[in-house]
Amino acid sequence: MNAVPVTAGDIQTPGAAGELLRLATAGSVDDGKSTLIGLLLYDAKSIFSDQLESIERTSAARGDEFADLALLTDGLRAEREQRITIDVAYRYFSTPRRKFIIADTPGHVQYTRNMVTGASTADLAIILIDARKGVLEQTRRHAFLASLLGIPHLTVCVNKMDLVDFSERRFAEICAEFTDFASKLTVGEITFIPISALRGDNVVDASPAMAWYSGRTLLGHLENVHIASDRNLIDARLPVQFVIRPQRGDGADHRAYAGTVAGGVFARGDEVVVLPGGFTTTITGIWGPGGTEVDEAFASMACSVELADDIDIVRGDMLARPNNRPYVARDIDAMVCWFSADTTLAERSRYLLMAGTRASRAEVTGVNYRLDVNTLHRETGPTSLALNEIGRLTLHTQQPVMFDSYRRNRETGSFILIDETTNETVAAGMITAPVSHDSHIVWQATKVSREHRPYPGVTIWLTGLSGSGKSALATELERRLVAKGRPAYLMDGDNLRHGLNSDLGFGDDDRRENIRRTAEVAALFADSGSVAIVSLISPFADERTRAREIHAERGLPFYEIFVDTPLDECERRDPKGLYARARRGEIGQFTGIDSPYERPEHADLVLTPSDGAPAEAAETVLRNLGL
């Protein structure tokens, strides 16, 4: 941490003309945050005359001596009646030197989650302190959250100096108290400014009543604080948000991948890797906002890129540099602030984790400690987190997540947790690192590699509804391959449940584990040079994708074949009488009846009843796969 003294406004690096600064206010209730923002908007001439007239009428009706500029941001009725801030209010203003987006965040402890929301994208946090009250509990809480959120610049405004007779001594006492607390935090820069938001002292113009202060005014500091170096221009990251396929009458027809650059710089001709798949390719074109072709895209810029190779890329994937990749992991370590007043977080709780453009179901595998924001003491062995509490967790996701540590990249190191039942955002998190598994478990190398085996291995994954014909096709594939002299083995879902997966039921979580285990075993067979033939309903798209990734991580071929037989035809066949039992309610969570089947969107091969009997379908499969 680099604490800047009270004369630190003399930094000479100016803000670039037109450069955007995102800032948020923080601090305890009634410290004057909304009033300060109102004054900045007023002096920047960013309010309309009718707004000012309305504020003056309301203030006069209340008996106020001054126009209450806090009414500019406090728009809710409850906010105006109680004269507090509840929700986050965003306002825009500009000066000849810089543009600003300012978030007015609440000071009450029960609205801490709103403060986190407003400050999550800020370049600078203004922490207000009432000169009469000094550093309070909520001041410490917001300072810690600003540090936790990685806000690189803190500006501590000691407000209401007019109520302590503009005392230099009182200002110095508060600076020393805050600096002592902040020494335990990780903060890039702290600047202290004495102000009176109500009177305007040191907000826009220097105050003659505080001639002892020689630093810049607040607006002068905001116009000149240097933020260009805060961006991560080293680690190239482009989370894919949308796949664009324009088709126009002029013949333009290409596939591009759109998103906002989360770090680094991408240029035409750069080699990139697509994660989590690991395929490499080259950028052949870049388009910026409005469809303008550009030579490069940099951090925070929205763009779309065209690649040299046709690779299956979907929303949630990420482009990076081959020699500078983010972590790709399913177990992560993170700091989390809990938002929900109705529920608590506990071990084994399951949520939807949104990290960048990727969504994945996640389970809380451990609550490592809970943090006391006043003392920064770590309470070990907690069982839960309640509203506004902060703790360190380990999480396990169903899909691999691409991320950097939050300290390195705020865009790729942050996430939110969503309660799938209520669709409510219940927590915000900052990733610290991937979870390190026990180091004594190592991969045992063997003397026989794939090159030593007579045939290359491969996995054929047959998916479809019960009764679709998967098992008959799988049996015919195995018979034909063995007849040709190719090592092959059929792993049927029912057979696996007699042994390997006999401990699993038919709930969603057990079905996912069933697929994971089967994929791991199939990869071992394929690695041995065999053709692993898997016949499994595997209803969930995420888990089929994970099965493919398990093979991709080991460089093994994987072919997903969708046996697309309509549900009514499967019910008509009903070879095991399962549909009839499910219709009578004797079997619960039966795929196609009361449990969903997620149709493959990117299967390597799709077979329908029109493709003929199992023998004909098997010949089609072997011919298409070159086996």
N, C-alpha and C positions, 0 to 999 in steps of 0.2 A: 504494500500500500504506500502511496505517495501523498501525504497530507500537505496541501498547499496552504501557506500562511495567509493571514487576512489581506495582505497586499498582493495576492497572487493574481489579481485581475490584469496584471501587466504583461501577460503572455502576448507576444507580438504577432503570432500566426493568425491571420484573418480567416474568417469563414469565406469559402468560395461564393461568388455571386450566384444566386439562384440555388445554392446547395440546400437540401432539405434536412432539417434537424427535427427528430422526433423526441419529444420530452414529456415527462409525466410528473405530476405533483404528488407529494406524499407527506405524511406526518400525522400528528394526532388531530382529533376533532377540534374544531374551532380555532385552528392555528392560522386561518386566513387564506387557505389555498384558492378557493373560488373567487375571493375578492382580488387576489393577486392576478389571477388569469383575466378577470374582468377588466382590470386596469391596463394590462398588456394589450388586450383587444381594443380598448378605448383609445389608448395612446397610439396604437398602430392604425387607427381609423378603420377598424374591421367590423364595426357595428353600424347598423342603419339608424337613421334619425328617429324612426318610429319606435325602434327597440329602446333607444335611450329615453324617449319621452315616456314609454310605458314603465321603465325602471324608475324614473323620477316620480311618476304618479304613485307607484306602489310604495316607494320609500317614504314619500310624504305622508301617505295614508297610515303608515306604520309609526310615524313620528320620528323617523331617522333624520339626523342632521345632514347626512351626505346621501347621495344616490348610491344605493347598495348594488355595486357592480357584480356581486356574486350571483345576482338573479340571471345574469347572462348564461351561466352554465347550469344552475340548479333549475331544471325545467319541470321536474316532477312536483305535483302538488304537495306531497309529504316533505319534499326537500325545502320548498318555499315556506311551508308552515313551521317546520322545525328549525329552519335555517341550518341544515346539514346537507352533506352530499351523500347520496345512497348509491346511485348508479354511476358508471363511468361516462363522462361527457367529453366528446372530442371536438376541438375547435381548430380552425385554420387561420393563420394570419401571416403576413409577410412584411419585411422591411426591404429597403434597397439592397441590403447585404445578404439576406438569407430568407428562406421560407421555413415555416414552422407548422408542425402538427402537435398540438398539446392535448394531453389527456388529464382531465380533472378527476382524480380518484378519491374515494371516500376515506375518511379517517377513522370511522367507528370500527371496533374490532370485529363485529359480526359481518362487516362487509369487506374483510381483508381479501377474500377471493376476488372481489371486483378490482381491488388495487393491483393484484397480481396480473389480472387480465389487461388492465390499462398500461402497466409498466413492462409487459413482456416483450414489446418491440421497441422500447425507448432507447435512444442513444445517451440520454442524460436524464437524471432524476433530480427534481427540485424538492428538497426536504425542508419543510417549514417547521420552525420551532418558536413557540410563544416565549418572548423574552422574559415574561413574568414567571412562567412555569418551568422553563428549562427542558432538559431531555427527559421525556416521559416514556412509559412502557411502549406505547404505540409508535413513538419515534424510533425506539430501538428495533421494534418489529419490522417497520418499513425499511430501515437502514439495512437490516439483515436480509430482507427480501430483495432489496435492490442489489445487494452483493450476490445473493443466490441466483438472481436472474441474469447476472453478468453484465449489468449496466456499467459501462466503462467510466462514466463521469457522474459524480455527485456534486450538487451545488446546495450547500446548506444555507438557507436564508433565515436569519434570526429576525423574526417579524415582531411588530408592535413595539419597536424601539422607542416610540413616542411615549409609551406608558411606563417606561423605566428611565425617563428623562435623558434618552439617547446616551446611556451610560457606556462608556468604552470598557469599563471594568466588568460590567455584567456581560457584555458581548464576549470578552476574553474568557470569562468563566465558562460560558456555554460552549465555546470553541474547544476549550481544554477537556470538558466533560465528554463531548461527542468524539473528539479525537481519541480519547482513552478507550471508549467502546469500539470505535472503528478500527483500532489497531488489531483487533481479533478477527477482522473481516478481510476479504480479498477485494480491494477496490483500487481501480486504476488511478483516480485523481479526485481529490476533495477540495472544493473552494468554498470559503465562508464569506457571506455578504450580509451586513446589517441593513434592514429595510423597515419601512412602515408601508404596508400595502394600502392602507386606508388613505394615507396622506400622500403617497407617491414618493416618499423619500428613498433615494438610491434604487428605484425601480427602473425609471427611464432617465431621469436627470439626477445628478449628484446632489446630495443633501447638504445645505450649509449648516444644518444642525449637527452634522457628524463630520466636521472638518478633519477629525482625527483619522478617518478612514480614507486611505489613498488608492484603493483598488477601483476596478471598474464597477459601473452600475450593473444591475442584473441583466438588462437588455443588452448592454455592451458586451457582457460576458457571453451571453447566448449567441450573439452575432459572431463572436470571434473564437469560440471554443473549437479546437481542431478535432474533427471526427473522421477524416478520410482514412487515417491509418487504422481505424477500428475494424474495417472490413477485412475479412479473410480472403485475400487474393491469391493464396497459395494452393489451397486444396480445392481442386475443381470438382464441383458437385452439381448435377442437374437432376432433381427428382422429376420423373415423368408424370405429368398430370393428365395429359390427354393425347390421344393419337389422332393426327389430322390426315385425312385422305381426300384432298380436293380433286374434283373431277369437273372440268369446265369444257365449254365448247371449243376453246382454242387449243385443246389437246393437252393442256397441263394435267399431268397425272403423276403424283409422287406421294410418298408416305413420309410424314414428318412427325416429330415427337416434341410436344409443347410442355413448357413448365417455366418456373422462375429459378434462375441460377442461384443456388444456395451458397456458393463459394467459388473462388478462383475465376479463371477466364477460359472460355472455349473459343477456338478459332478454326476457320476452315482449314482442313488438312490435318487437324489434330487426330492422333490415335486415341480411341476411348475404349473402355470396357463397360459392358452392360451387366449390371448386378441385379439380382444375385446369380444369374446364369453363368457369368464369367466369359461370355463371347466378346471378342475384340473386333473392332471395325474402325472406320475413318469417317470424320465429319466432311461431307461434301457441300453443305450449304447451311446458312444460318439466316433466319428472318427475325427482325425485331418487331416491336409494336406497330400495328397497322399494315403488316405484311411487307415492310421495307427490308430488302436484303442488306445484310451487314457483314463485315469481315470477322467480327468477334462479338461475344456476349460475355458480360462480366457480372459479378455478384449483385443481386437484387434486381437484375434485368429480366423481364419476361421475354421469352423467345421460343422459337421452334427450330429444330435442327433436322437435317436430312442426313442419312447415313449411307455409306457405300454398299452395305450388304443388307439383304432382307433377313432380319432377325425378329423372332417373335418377342416383341416388347409391349408391355401393358402398363396401365396406370399402377404406380407403386414401385416400378423398377427405377434404377438410378444409373446415370452415366457418370463415369469418373475416369481418371487417368490410370492406365495399366500399372504404373509404378507408384501411384499415390491413391490408394483405395481407402474407403472408410471401413470401419469394422462391419462384418456381416456375422450376426450371431442371433441366437434365440434366447439366450440368458443374459440379462442386463442388470446393472447396478445403478440405482437412481435415487435422487432426492425428490420427494413428492410433497406438495401442499394439498391438503384435503379440503374440498369445497362444499361438500354436501352437509346440510343440517339435518337431513332425515335418515342418513345411513352412516355407518362407520366402515373403515377399511380394516380387514383382518386377513390373516393368512388363509390361503386356499380360496380367497375370493376371486371371481373371474370377471373381467371387463373387456371392452373393445379398446385396444390401444391404437391411437392415431399418431403416427410419426411421419412428418412430411406428407407425402401423398399415399403412403401405405397404411392400410388398416389390417390389424391382426388381433385375434383373440389372445388374451394374456391372462396368466394366473399369478397371483401373488405367492411366491414360494418362500418369502421370509420378510419379517419386519425386523430390521437389524437394530435400529434405535430410534427414539423420538427425541426431538431437539427442543430445549427450553430457549426461546428466542431472547429472553431477558438476560440470562446468564451464559447462554450458549453451551450449557451443560448437556451431555448426551445421556439420556435415560435408556439404559440397556434393558432388553427383555420385555418390551411392550407387546401387548397382544392386539392393539388396534390403533387407528388414528381417527380422531373426531374432527368436527368443523374447525378449520383454520390451523390445525396442527400440522407440523412438518416432521417428516421422518425419512429414514433411509431404507429402501426396499430392494429386494431382488425379485425380478419378474421373469417368467418363462413365457415366450410367445409361440404360437403355433406355426407362424411363418417367420423366416429369417428377416431381421430388421437391419437396414443399412444405416449406420450412424457414426458420428464423431463424438468425442467428449464435449459436453456443453461449453466448457471453458474454451475449447478450440473453435467451435462453430455453434452459435446459438440456434441457427436454422435447422441443422441436422442433428442437434443434440437435445432437442426438446420434444415433448409429446403430451398428449392429454389422454385421460382415461374416461371412458363413456360407459354408463350403466345401460346395458342393452335392453333391460326391461322398461326403463323410463325414458331412455334416450337423453338422459341428463349428463352433462359434463361434470364429473365428480372430483376430478383431480387434475393438476398440472404437474409435469415432472421434468427434471433435468438429468440427463444421463451422465453418469460419472465415468463408467468404463464397462466393458463386457465382464461377465462373471468368470473368474479363473477357476477352472475345475482342478481337482486334486492332481498335482504335478507328478505323483508317483505312478499314475496310470499312463503308460506309453504304448505306442503302436509297435508290435513285435514284427520286425522284418523277416521275410522268408527267403529261401534260396531260389525259389521258383517264381519267375515273373510271368506276366501275360504272354510275353513273346515266346516263352518256352512251351506254351500249351498248344495243342494241335489246332484248336479253333478259337476265334474270338467270341467272348460271351456277350449276351444281350438279354434284356428283359422285355417281354411282351406283356403289357398290362391290359387285360380285358375288363371293361367296365360296362354296366348296364343294369337294368331292373332284373329282379328275380323272375326267371322264366323267359328271359330274352334270348337264350340260346348260348350264353357264354360258356357253360360247362361242356356242352356238346362240341363247340368249336375248339375249346382248349384241348379236349381229349383227342380230337382229330389232328390238331397241330402237333401234339406230343408224338402221336403214332407215326405221322409222316416224317418228322425230323429224325426220330430214332431209326426208322427204316432207311433213311439216307446216311446213317452213320454219324449224325450230329448228336452230341450229348444234350439232352433236354429233360426238364423235370417240371411236372405240373403241380402248382400250389393252388389248390382249390380252397375257397373261403371256408366251406363246411368242414373239410378235412383238417384245416389248421386249427379250428375251434375244438378239435378233439385232443390237441396236445399243446402246441406253442401258445395258443390264445384261449385255452380252456378256462382261464380265470376271468375272462372279460364278458360283460353283458352286452346289451344292445342299445344302451343309451348313447347319446351323441359323443360324450367323452370317450367311452369304451370303444366306440366304432373308430374314432380317430386313432386311438392307440393300436387297435387291430391293424389299421392301414400302415401305421408307422413301423410296427414290428415286421409285417409282411414285406414292406419295402426294403428294410435292412437285410432280411434273409435273402430276398431276391437279388440284391446287390452282391451278396457273398457268392451265390450261385453263378451270377454273370461274371464275376471276377475269376471264378474257377474255369471259365471257358464254356460253361453250359448255356443253353437257352432257357431262361427262367420264364415259365408261362404262368402268369397270375390270373386267376378267375375270381374276381371279387366285385361285389356291387359298388363298393367305394363311392358312396353318394355325395361326398363333399368335395367341391372343386379345390379348396385350399389344401386338402390332404393329398389329393392326386398330384397337385403341383409340388408338394413337399416330397412325395415319392420320386418325382422326376428330379428334384434338386439333390436328393440323396445320391442318385446315380451320377448326376452332373458333377458333383463335388469329387467323385472318384474317377471321372473320365469314362463312364460306362454308358453305352447306348441304351436308350429307353424309348419304347414306342407305346403310346396310349391308343388303344383301339376301342372305339365306342360301338357297342352292339346295340343299335338304335331300333328297338322293337317297341311299338306303341303299347301303352298300359293296357288297353282293352284286349289286345292280342296276348299279352303276358297273362292276364287274368283268364282268358279262354283256355290257354294251355295249362296253367297252374299245375305243374308236374308233381309238386309236393303237397298240394292242397293248402298252401300257406295263405293265399289270397282269400280263400273262403273263410278260413279261421280268423283272418284279420278283419274281414267284413262283419263277422259275428262278434267281434270284440274280444276274441280269445287271445289274440296276439297284439301287444301294444307297440307303438313306434315302428311300424312296418313300412319300409320304404315304398313310396308310391301311394300309400293309403293315408297314414297319419304322420308320416315322416317324409321330408322332402328329398327329392333326387335332383341335384344340380347338374344339368346337362353340360357336357364338355363343350367348350367354345373353340378349343384349339387342338382337337384330337388329331393324331397323325393319320388315322384312317377311320372312316365311318362305314359300318356295315348295316344293312337293313334286310328284312325278310326277302326282299326282291333279289338279293344277291345269291339266293339258292340255298341248298341243303348244306350241312356242316362241311361235307367234303369239298364242295365248290367254294364255300367261303374260306376254308383253310388254304386252298390253292391260291385264292386272291391275296390273302395275307402274305403267304410265303413269296409270291411273285413281287408284291409291292415292297417288301422288306429285303429282297435279294437274298433269301435264305434257301 
